[in-house]
Amino acid sequence: MLTSIALILLLGLLLGSIFNRCKLPGLLGMIITGMILSPYALNLLDPSILNISADIREIALVIILTRAGLSLNIKDLQKVGRPALLMCFVPATLEIIGVMIIAPPLLGVSLLEAALMGSVLAAVSPAVVVPRMIKLMEEGYGTKKSIPQLVVAGASVDDVYVIVLFTAFCGLLTTGNMDVSSVLQIPVSIILGVVLGVVSGVIIAYFFKKVHMRDTIKVLVVLSVSFLLLELEHQVASYVSVSALLAIMSMGITLKQQYDELAVRLSLKYNKLWLPAEVMLFVLVGVSVDVKYMLAAGIVGVIVILFAMIFRMAGVFISLIKTPLIAKERVFCMLAYTPKATVQAAIGSIPLQMGLECGEEVLMLAVLAILITAPFGAVCVDQLHDKLLVKE
């Protein structure tokens, strides 16, 4: 396993650096590193690292969402208001509708199978979007109108909405029955996640004010609480739905509200943690990519992805109606909301494992979506933010 970790870090950093020098997002180099090392190519990784890759990706997501929470001001989120709420579900819903329109004639699948495909494709990637929005907040781009905060808030809830729909569609395809309760889990999961995060944040802030310890130890405490929240989500899943990732970000936001000075210091610590976590995350996303499915998708798969992206962008445009954002700022939000990676890597293969007829097509589109949209969205944010947003 140690050799595998060394290969992941060294090659991931190397290719990431090369892509950065070529004015391309480093994450693309890291994803390609994973594809090279994967069992589908050179097969250089120990099976033990592959068995825990999902857990490692989850840890990386915990780090970036906590970092996002520690950087977000609740007043900025309140200022965003209605558009942030709409961004949580309107773009994803329209993207699913787009796939339901285009996939049946092109791929020969049923309307319900197309809906399942759309639910896999519709989740935006917090791992790609959130770090870039945090960087823009730190540099002051778009902060007067809370544009980065709007994108972060929407991207964090978007995944909860899409994953619940994905579960409902899977159930409908396997049993033929639509479980209405699974759809009702969406607001329950969001509300319980936020409440749990706020309570945890208040308790941690009170504890840190009363007990003196080094900031490094405080980071370990916050990380440990985050892992416990994830475990709590798994333990109560059969009774009630709770979004642990949303709870983790809410905990960070609450900690900033309760103890702003400490939140600034912890955010710097999390910035350093994100460096190795980012490499591990995107290399392991690449490891899950089977090139043969990408090649099998061909031009038809590319058309489906691009058609879905257009519908997603239309959803963002609708969400921003009657906001003070000018045209180029709306264009930025539309582009920044396109990257897919982590969720597609996590759930793309599930329909195939379940034996669904459309399983191979779903995995094929998930792989293609990662390789097209993650670099596209990252490049757009990295290269166009200074042209589309106002720096404060």
Secondary structure, DSSP 8 states (H G I E B T S, - for coil): -HHHHHHHHHHHHHHHHHHHHTTS-HHHHHHHHHHHHSTTTT--S-HHHHHTHHHHHHHHHHHHHHHHHHH--HHHHHHH-HHHHHHTTHHHHHHHHHHHHHHHHHH---HHHHHHHHHHHT---HHHHHHHHHHHHHHTBTTTTTHHHHHHHHHHHHHHHHHHHHHHHHHHHHHS---HHHHHHHHHHHHHHHHHHHHHHHHHHHHHHHS---HHHHHHHHHHHHHHHHHHHHHHTTT----HHHHHHHHHHHHHHH-HHHHHHHHHHHHHHHHHHHHHHHHHHHHT--HHHHHHHHHHHHHHHHHHHHHHHHHHHHHTTTSS--HHHHHHHHHHT----HHHHHHTTHHHHTT-TTHHHHHHHHHHHHHHHHHHHHHHHHHHHHHHS-B-
